[in-house]
């Protein structure tokens, strides 16, 4: 069993140390990318620690699915940078304390493409691109930016999508308060097969209900 899986299975508190060390050893270009991801969170006080929680949860789900260590590392890194494209979204949209209008929503829907363009020149970022671009695709094909459906959506992006949604549902936002965990899981279950991959929703729900709760 790979070292990271042994730590995950054992439930050790420092199981994220392996991806953290990988990030610490990142080259200078990759460090700039992580700095930009941090800057996105700094723009929005409601986003504090969001990316770390998503990265943590996505890696836990990947481990439960038996994915190889490289995929677990990719999930962690993808969780950290998935919203990096929001650096290009105006603050008046990003921080609006109400629902976005049609034009604002269209601008917001550009952030996966902006993020992909930021990551694309990074030599070590090829495995991150599908997650950054496709984490807002819906399982029924109604998402964005490419309206992919079902298993045409890359697996790691499907995992990230559910973990991102869970954290968003349980966190405060400018336009609403976060929901209790039980309510968030209920929303995910209602959206299984439409917005999210039902297998992954079940893993997230079971992970929260079991002995090793999800982050968030």
N, C-alpha and C positions, 0 to 999 in steps of 0.2 A: 504494500500500500504506500503511495507517495506520502512524503512527510506532512504536507499540508492536510491531507485527508486524515492521517492519524490524529493530528491536533484537533481537527473539526469533530471527529467522532468522539474524542475524549472529552470534548466540551471545555477545553482549556480557555482561560480568559484572554490569552494573548494569541489566539489563532490567526488574527489579522497581521501578525508581525511579519510573516513571510512576504505578502504583497507590499507591506509598508517598506520593508528593506529593499524590495525590487525598485520601488519608486525612489528611495533614497539614492540608489545607484544609477538612476536614469541619467542619460546624457543631457547636455545643456539645453538642446532644443526641446526635449521632453519636459524638462523642468519649467521652461517658459509656458508650456501648455498647462501644466498643473497650476502655475501661478495665475494664469488667466481663469482657470476654473474657480480658484479661490476668489478672484476678483468678482466673478459673477455673484457668488454668495455674499460678498461684501456690499454689493449694490442693493441687496434685498434682505432686510433683517429677518424676514419670515423664512428665509432659505437657510438659516444658520445650521450647519452640520447635515443638511439634507443629503448632499452627495455622499458623505461617508456612511450614512445610514443605508442609503440605497446600495452602495457598493458592498457593504457588509451583508445585507439581506440577499442580494443577488448571488454572492459567493456561497452563502449557506444553501440556497435553493439548488445551485449547480452541484454542490457536494452531494445533496440528497438524490440528485439525478444520476450520480456516478460519473459526472463529466471528468475528463482528464485535468491534470494540474494546470496545463497551459490555458485551458478554458476558464478555470477558476480565477487565475491571475488576470485574464482578459476581462472577466466579469467585474472584478474589483476595479481595474483601471477604467473600464467603461462606465462604471457607476460614478467614479470621480469626475469624469469629463463629459457625461452625457448631455448636460445642459450648457456646455461652454458657448454654444451659439447665441445664448441670451445676452452675451456681451455686446452683440450688435442690435439689440432691441432697445428702443428708447425707454428711459425711466418712466415717462408718463404712461406708457403701456404696461411695462413690467410691474409697476407699483400701483396701478389704478385700483382704487378701493371699491370697485363694482364690476359688473359684467362688461366684457369687451364688446364694442360694436363690430360690425362686419369687417370694416377696414382694419381695425386694430387686431382682430382675430387673424386676418390674413397676414398681417405683419408678424404676429407671434408664431404663426405656422411656418415661417421661414427659418426659425432658429435651428432645426435639425440640419438644414442645408448649409447655413452659415457655419455651424459646428463642424460639419464634414469638411468644408473648405479650410477651416483652421487646422484640422488634424491631418489633412491629406499630405502636406509636405513632410510630415514626421516619418522618418525612416522606420521607426518601430511602432507606427500607429495603424498598420494595415488591418489588424484584428479589431481595432476600435471603430473603424469607419461604419460597418453595418449597424452597430449598436447606436452610434451617434445619429445616423441618418434615419433609422427605422424604429426608434423606441416609442414613436407615437402612431405607428400603424395599428389598425384594429383587426382583430381576427376575422371579422366578416368583410373586410376590404373597404371600410368606410373611413379609414384613418388618413394620415398624411405623413410624408409628402407624396408617396407613390401609389397609395391605395392598394398595397399588397394585401393578400388574404391568406389565412391558414398557415401551412408550412412553407409558403413562399416567403413569409417573414422569417429572417434568420433566427435560429433558436435562441442565441444569446440576447438578441433584441427583444424577443418575446419574454424572456425571463426578466430582463431589465424593466420592461414595460409594466409588469405586474408589481414588481417591488417599488418602482417609482410611484405608481398609483396608490399603493398602500401607504407609503410615507406621506404623499400629498393629502390623502384623505384624513390621516391622523394628525396632521400638522395645521397650525393656524395659517391663514392666508389673509391678504388685505381685505378680501370680500366676505370671509366667513371664518368661524372658529373650527378647529380640528374636531373630528368625530371620535367617539370612543372606539376602541379597537374592535369590539363586537360589531358595531355599526359599519365600520370600514370593511370588515370581512364579509358582511352581508351584501354590501355594494359590489364587492369583487365577485361574489357568487352569482349575483343577478346578472353581471356582465360577462360571465364565463360563456364562451362560445360566440359572443358578439364582439365585445371589445378585447377580451383577453383569452389566451389559450387556456382551456378548462383544466388541463393537466397541471399547469403551473399554478393556477388559482388554488387548486386542491392542495398542492404542496405548501403554498404560503399559508393557507388556512390551517392545515394540519400542523405546520411548524409553529404557528402562534399558539395553537391549542395544546401542543405536546409539551414535553419536558424541556425542550430547547427553543424558547420563544424567539420570534423574529425580532430584529432590531426595530426601534421606533417605539 
